[in-house]
Amino acid sequence: MKKLLILFCITFFVSNTFSQEEKPNVLVFYVDDLRAELGCYGSETAITPNIDKLAADGVQFNKAYVQQAICAPSRMSTLTGLRPETLGIYSIFTPLRKVHKKVVSMPQLFKKNGYKTVSIGKVYHHSVDDKQYWTYHFKKEANSYVKSENIALMKRLKAEGVKPLKGPAYEDADVEDEAYKDGRVSKYAIETLNKIKDDKFLMFVGLSKPHLPFNAPKKYWDLHDKSKFKIPSRTKPEGMYRLALSSWGELKGYYGIPKKGDLDDELTRTLIHGYHASVSFIDAQVGKIMQTLEELDLRKNTMVIFMSDHGYKIGEYGAWCKHSNVEIDVRVPLIISRETNYKKRKTGKTSDALVENVDIFPTLVDFCGLKGPKSDGKSILPVINKPNKNWDKIATSVYARGKKIMGVTATDGKWRYTEWRNSVTNEILQAELYEHKNSLLSFVNLSGNKKYKKTEVRMKMLLEKQFPRDTPFLQNDKPRK
C-alpha cells in the first residue's frame, strides 16, 4: 500500500510538472487606430508583408468588432472582458482602477497563475492601470519629432504656452527605426523575450502607429507612391443622424491643420500617405519580433494575436479619426495563430464569424486552461480551431455623445443598425440602417425605407436583445474639467 502511495505521488508530481511546462505562451500585438485594411485583407495600397505572413500562419477574422471606437474604453474592455456599458466608462479621461478596484484583469489573472506578464508601449490607454500586475512594464512614450525644424517648432509652441501642445500631423525623418517610439518598442520586446525565454509569459506589444502624428522613418514613406492614393468621397450618408460623426477635433489639434472646413486634396493625400507609411513601419516591427520568437524556439508553444483597438477614417465621409459607430470605425483586423506544435492548428484560413475584442480575455483563459472571471465575451477557441463554424448572430458597440445621448449599434455582418437614444429615458432620437455586404462604407440610411422593413425589424430585435429599451447606461467616468 505504501509503495502504491509513493508511486501515485510521483506520478501526480510528474504529470503536474509536465502540465505546467506545457502551458502555452501568449504574444499580443495591440495596434492603435488600425482599420481593417491590410494586404491580407485585400487592400491595394497597404504594404504589410509581415502581418500578411502571420495571417497565412493562422486564422484571419473578417468580421471582428470593437465595443467602442475610442482608445481607453476599448482597451479596458479587451483587458477585462467587460463591455463599456458594464464598466460605465465611455471617455478617455478615466483610468480603470479609479472606479473599478475589484475587477479582475488579464494581467492580474495571468500573473496570479505564474505567468510573466509584460506590457510594452501602449497597452492600456492609462499607463497607471494595472501597473502592479505587469512583471515587466515599459511605460508608453509621448509622441516625438526628430527633424530639427519640428523640434524647434515644439520648443517655440511650448514657450508660447500653446495647449494642447501638438506639433505637425506627420514627419518623415531619414532615420533608423529606433529614432521613433515604435522602433524602441520592438527593441524592448526583443530584449524582454531574451530575458523570459525560459518562463511562461503573456506579452502585450503596444504599437502606437498609425495613431497621429503619422511619424515614421522616410524609408517607409518611400515604399508608397503618393500619387496612387485616391481621395475618398467626402459625401456623408444621406439621412445620417446629426451627431453620428464627430468633428474630428483630434486631427484639428495638430499644427498646420485647418480648424474649419474640409481638407484640400493635397493635404488629404499627404495624410493618407503618412497613415500608410505608419502601417508599414509597424509591420516591420512585427516582423522583427516574430523573427526573434522563431530564433529563440518560442514559436512552437506561443499563440500570437494581432489586433487593433478600433478602426479609423482617413477622409471617408469628409471625416477623420474614429469616435463613431460607423462600420469603418468599429470593424478591426484580428489575426490569431496557434502554437506551431499544435497538430490540428489551422493556417491560411479566414473566418466570417462575428467575433469581438471582448472575447479575447475568455479565449485566452480557455486556451491556457485557467479559471477566469465572469465575462461579457466568450471563448472563440472553437472558431479558431474550426473557422467556418456557425457563431454569433450579432456584434455590438456603443458610442456616447456626452452624458445625454447614447448610440447603440449592432451588425449581423451584412447590415448595421444603430439607435441614438436619450441616455436617461431611452427614447429613440433617430435610427440608422446601413448595408455593408461588400464595403466598409455605406452612403444611404435605409431606416424607414419600406423596401427594407423586414431587415430593419430583424436588426432592431437583435439590437434590443443586447440593449433593451430599459437599459441603464451607467456613467462612472468623469469628463475632463
URCORFEN-V608132 format. One record per residue. D_LAST is the distance of its C-alpha to the last C-alpha in Angstrom with 2 decimals. Layout:
D_LAST / D_LAST
This chain:
72.73 / 71.29 / 71.63 / 69.83 / 66.94 / 66.66 / 66.83 / 64.10 / 61.80 / 62.43 / 61.83 / 58.60 / 57.34 / 58.32 / 56.85 / 53.50 / 53.44 / 54.23 / 51.49 / 48.94 / 50.21 / 49.96 / 46.34 / 44.69 / 41.96 / 38.89 / 37.33 / 34.30 / 33.23 / 29.62 / 28.80 / 25.55 / 25.56 / 29.32 / 30.82 / 34.15 / 36.24 / 38.33 / 42.01 / 42.81 / 40.95 / 43.16 / 41.09 / 43.38 / 41.04 / 39.40 / 41.37 / 40.67 / 43.98 / 42.65 / 40.38 / 43.29 / 45.57 / 43.33 / 43.39 / 47.18 / 47.20 / 45.29 / 43.87 / 41.62 / 39.55 / 39.37 / 37.21 / 34.39 / 30.96 / 27.41 / 25.44 / 22.33 / 22.12 / 19.05 / 19.23 / 17.54 / 18.75 / 22.07 / 22.77 / 21.95 / 24.33 / 27.02 / 26.88 / 26.93 / 29.03 / 26.64 / 25.14 / 21.45 / 22.46 / 24.00 / 21.10 / 18.59 / 16.15 / 15.61 / 12.69 / 12.87 / 9.93 / 11.88 / 15.15 / 18.19 / 19.34 / 16.23 / 17.45 / 20.98 / 23.17 / 26.49 / 26.35 / 29.10 / 28.21 / 30.69 / 30.81 / 31.02 / 33.98 / 35.79 / 35.56 / 36.94 / 39.78 / 40.85 / 39.16 / 37.79 / 34.24 / 32.86 / 29.47 / 29.72 / 27.11 / 24.28 / 24.99 / 21.86 / 18.73 / 17.51 / 20.48 / 19.92 / 20.84 / 24.50 / 25.33 / 27.99 / 29.66 / 30.44 / 33.76 / 32.85 / 29.27 / 28.70 / 25.06 / 23.89 / 24.11 / 21.90 / 23.28 / 26.18 / 28.58 / 32.25 / 33.82 / 34.33 / 33.18 / 29.81 / 29.45 / 30.27 / 27.82 / 24.91 / 26.05 / 26.20 / 22.76 / 21.32 / 23.48 / 22.25 / 18.63 / 17.76 / 14.32 / 13.94 / 17.39 / 19.54 / 23.30 / 25.86 / 25.59 / 28.88 / 31.43 / 35.01 / 36.25 / 39.79 / 39.01 / 39.61 / 37.23 / 35.92 / 34.54 / 31.59 / 29.54 / 31.10 / 34.48 / 33.51 / 32.22 / 35.71 / 37.32 / 35.49 / 36.33 / 39.98 / 40.17 / 38.66 / 41.05 / 43.89 / 42.67 / 42.33 / 45.19 / 47.17 / 44.36 / 42.81 / 39.35 / 36.26 / 34.75 / 31.66 / 31.67 / 28.32 / 29.10 / 26.12 / 28.07 / 28.24 / 24.45 / 23.59 / 24.81 / 28.34 / 29.80 / 33.18 / 36.54 / 38.81 / 41.38 / 39.12 / 38.54 / 42.32 / 42.95 / 41.82 / 43.48 / 40.76 / 43.16 / 43.47 / 39.88 / 39.83 / 37.22 / 35.82 / 36.06 / 33.13 / 34.24 / 31.75 / 33.28 / 35.12 / 33.65 / 30.33 / 27.49 / 25.35 / 22.14 / 24.09 / 23.19 / 19.97 / 19.86 / 19.85 / 17.10 / 17.43 / 20.86 / 20.20 / 17.93 / 21.13 / 23.46 / 26.31 / 24.96 / 25.23 / 22.09 / 24.16 / 27.14 / 28.88 / 29.78 / 33.47 / 35.93 / 36.28 / 32.62 / 32.38 / 35.44 / 34.20 / 30.96 / 33.05 / 35.34 / 32.53 / 31.29 / 34.89 / 35.47 / 32.46 / 33.89 / 37.28 / 35.77 / 34.32 / 37.59 / 39.46 / 37.39 / 38.19 / 41.82 / 41.87 / 40.42 / 42.75 / 45.67 / 44.87 / 44.73 / 48.22 / 49.60 / 48.60 / 50.26 / 47.05 / 46.86 / 49.59 / 47.45 / 43.91 / 42.02 / 39.90 / 36.97 / 35.38 / 32.26 / 29.03 / 25.54 / 25.69 / 27.48 / 26.70 / 27.71 / 29.36 / 30.04 / 31.24 / 30.58 / 29.44 / 26.19 / 24.82 / 22.96 / 22.32 / 19.73 / 22.42 / 25.26 / 28.07 / 30.84 / 30.34 / 26.78 / 27.69 / 31.20 / 31.48 / 34.34 / 35.61 / 38.72 / 40.18 / 43.29 / 45.11 / 46.92 / 50.12 / 52.41 / 51.68 / 54.84 / 53.55 / 50.35 / 49.64 / 49.28 / 48.86 / 47.82 / 45.23 / 43.86 / 42.56 / 41.42 / 38.00 / 35.98 / 32.30 / 30.16 / 29.70 / 33.47 / 33.42 / 32.87 / 35.69 / 37.85 / 37.69 / 38.33 / 41.39 / 42.51 / 42.41 / 44.01 / 41.26 / 40.20 / 36.58 / 34.02 / 33.66 / 32.16 / 31.08 / 33.06 / 36.68 / 38.90 / 40.07 / 42.78 / 45.44 / 44.27 / 44.19 / 47.78 / 48.75 / 46.61 / 48.36 / 47.74 / 46.54 / 43.00 / 40.08 / 40.18 / 36.50 / 33.32 / 29.97 / 26.39 / 23.24 / 20.31 / 17.60 / 16.44 / 13.31 / 14.15 / 17.37 / 19.38 / 20.83 / 23.31 / 26.02 / 28.73 / 32.02 / 34.71 / 38.34 / 38.75 / 40.14 / 38.05 / 34.33 / 33.37 / 29.85 / 28.67 / 25.50 / 24.94 / 23.10 / 21.10 / 22.34 / 25.88 / 26.64 / 28.29 / 29.06 / 27.61 / 29.52 / 31.42 / 32.26 / 35.28 / 35.90 / 38.86 / 38.42 / 41.93 / 42.36 / 39.10 / 35.39 / 35.08 / 36.06 / 36.23 / 37.19 / 35.51 / 38.58 / 37.13 / 39.60 / 42.35 / 45.52 / 46.82 / 44.01 / 43.82 / 45.13 / 42.69 / 39.74 / 41.01 / 41.47 / 38.03 / 36.44 / 38.35 / 37.24 / 33.56 / 33.79 / 35.48 / 32.28 / 29.96 / 31.98 / 30.97 / 29.92 / 27.54 / 24.54 / 21.49 / 19.61 / 15.85 / 15.23 / 12.14 / 8.56 / 6.29 / 3.80 / 0.00
